[in-house]
Amino acid sequence: MANPGPIHSTQDIQDQVILPIRVAFGICLAGIRTRLGRSAITLFGVALGIAFLMAVLSGFHIKRAMRSEADLLRDIERRIAVLRSEVGMLKGKRLLVMMAQGNAIDAGFIRALASGGSSLNVLSSSASLPQDASAASAVVLLGNYEPLLAPEVLAAFRGRPVFVFEKPSTEMAERIAAAGGRLRHLGIELRPDELERAAKRERQALYRMSWIVAVSLLITVGCIANAMLMSVTERFREIGTMKCLGALSSFVVKLFLIESLLLGLVGAMLGTLLGAAFSLAAYGYTFGLGNVLAAVSFPTLGAYGVLCVVAGVVMTVVAATYPARVAAKMIPAAALASHV
């Protein structure tokens, strides 16, 4: 039997056309618009995961930047607590407060007493001693109070507790005792065991937060992979048609990875903005927005933002790799016969 020869001559055989990347982008954008609801769900999942990550990172940075303010608030709260343990409820109590050259803690302590409902007579000089000073239930000495303790002022201390937060000199303690005042030194310094417990609590909080972040990101990756797999299922016929028309498996993989990259990029940028805004608003409410904005380093926040965007894109592309390979391995005839 004679050889019939090849059906096609070598001159008729051509290389398969590989579509340029811009065509793949156009197909992906059209697919996102067509399946806008599912795309929005995927984007929203990425945004939530990255927003949580950005909120944690920016929160740690803001907390470090505001550590001095946080320490100030802690010391004021400790002063209030130890004073309350001595005199009971502070609301309605009349207190004689003497302060000269006080620091930020002293000023904040006075504001906290006033806001707590205490009736205060704040004196900055011995000449301003009011007539009703003898009605005070207790005396609080702040700052450089020693020059203020003239004999007529010490007379108002008789029979009343006198509280100081800095240990007075021996001479000053003897003068107050001689005037009839019951001097009490209220120490607010943290003991070594308290410092160790505080450091341990910070480490535990860091470990817990790291674990929560890791779990939330893993859940986000799983949700994205599930959404992309559902997208593959919905597009069986579309994938089969493309492969019948000559689309390479690599082109199908490229389509899904580009789509995931676009969704990941937009979702990560949105989540980064939401996370940073949430942290600034939360700490601004606590410490004052002006103080927070003045203390934070925006280049550092920007670096965290870039890190979060990169993490979001990588996370989305990794999650879409398996669904893309599933789509690329589909047999065209089986895909076209699907009724999903």
Secondary structure, DSSP 8 states (H G I E B T S, - for coil): ------SS-TTT--------HHHHHHHHHHHHHHTHHHHHHHHHHHHHHHHHHHHHHHHHHHHHHTHHHHHHHHHHHHHHHHHHHHH---TT-EEEEEEES--HHHHHHHHHHHHTT-EEEEESSGGG--GGGGG-SEEEEEES-GGG--HHHHGGGTTSEEEESS---HHHHHHHHHTT-EEEE------HHHHHHHHHHHHHHHHHHHHHHHHHHHHHHHHHHHHHHHHHHHTHHHHHHHHHTT--HHHHHHHHHHHHHHHHHHHHHHHHHHHHHHHHHHHHHHH-HHHHHHHS-HHHHHHHHHHHHHHHHHHHHHHHHHHHHHHHT--HHHHHH---
